[in-house]
């Protein structure tokens, strides 16, 4: 396992197993996550013998930036080439008081959502925790600023790679390193019930987001095949347990698709479902997919009309501003090098 895949206690155990002192683990952690050093030979306060043993037993991810795409809105998409020549993308989203990074958890995705470019690739492989953490390190180094918020909303279904995703979140949230606050880490799922149940059982306290996109099973299954296994009714029963145990709300993501999920009937059912538990609703613009001539986006007038249906509900509902659409970095557009060269 590469060194950025170790939790702090695990790194300490590794150092001791190599004959080093426990305090060296803290020094190495500081070199990596506070000083952005990814070469053991440059860690001058680590004994030379230990540095050599570290080189023999672990290392750093060999990930290269193979493409940089800058949006007019200030967002930046990084195309990253992994050590096995597969590629993923992450997106840097600057805001007034924070710098958010949208990270990928898989190369490709097995769930095939119809509005998602990643889903059209099929499943390639899971990323390791080290590869996920490396996205934060690379993006922070590129931006020359500290990443303050991380959202697992890039390529892949995070709960389909549960162990590595949670491991990576534990590493980046450690106070002695990158120190991304637990309340500033969001893990997004299409509704992977087995993963959510495990999340509850493990008492994980990162924020949870669910991509809903339609409140009716038959319609949702037509664009999200995973709904055939993980239906809405069972999903909401599990989410009730989550909110009760965690005392946190669930953020629901809802891509507005013209003529499909934007009617009064849909709004009424959304309200009925979301008022059952502590919720927040993020309405999202439909984003054009590469190589497709679609006309699925709502006009601004129709979007505001749909949003107005949620004025008197007991949960917040907002229309989330799109970022990076001009560089195919917005919701549903990430497809790695399969389409990026055409931007």
Secondary structure as GFF3:
##gff-version 3
##sequence-region A 1 343
A	DSSP	three_ten_helix	3	5	.	.	.	ID=ss1
A	DSSP	alpha_helix	8	17	.	.	.	ID=ss2
A	DSSP	alpha_helix	22	33	.	.	.	ID=ss3
A	DSSP	three_ten_helix	40	42	.	.	.	ID=ss4
A	DSSP	alpha_helix	48	57	.	.	.	ID=ss5
A	DSSP	beta_strand	64	70	.	.	.	ID=ss6
A	DSSP	beta_strand	76	81	.	.	.	ID=ss7
A	DSSP	beta_strand	87	94	.	.	.	ID=ss8
A	DSSP	beta_strand	99	102	.	.	.	ID=ss9
A	DSSP	beta_strand	106	108	.	.	.	ID=ss10
A	DSSP	three_ten_helix	118	121	.	.	.	ID=ss11
A	DSSP	beta_strand	123	126	.	.	.	ID=ss12
A	DSSP	alpha_helix	129	143	.	.	.	ID=ss13
A	DSSP	beta_strand	149	152	.	.	.	ID=ss14
A	DSSP	three_ten_helix	158	161	.	.	.	ID=ss15
A	DSSP	alpha_helix	162	172	.	.	.	ID=ss16
A	DSSP	three_ten_helix	182	184	.	.	.	ID=ss17
A	DSSP	beta_strand	185	189	.	.	.	ID=ss18
A	DSSP	alpha_helix	193	201	.	.	.	ID=ss19
A	DSSP	beta_strand	207	211	.	.	.	ID=ss20
A	DSSP	alpha_helix	217	223	.	.	.	ID=ss21
A	DSSP	three_ten_helix	225	228	.	.	.	ID=ss22
A	DSSP	alpha_helix	232	246	.	.	.	ID=ss23
A	DSSP	beta_strand	250	256	.	.	.	ID=ss24
A	DSSP	alpha_helix	264	274	.	.	.	ID=ss25
A	DSSP	beta_strand	279	285	.	.	.	ID=ss26
A	DSSP	alpha_helix	300	308	.	.	.	ID=ss27
A	DSSP	beta_strand	316	320	.	.	.	ID=ss28
A	DSSP	three_ten_helix	325	327	.	.	.	ID=ss29
A	DSSP	alpha_helix	337	340	.	.	.	ID=ss30
###
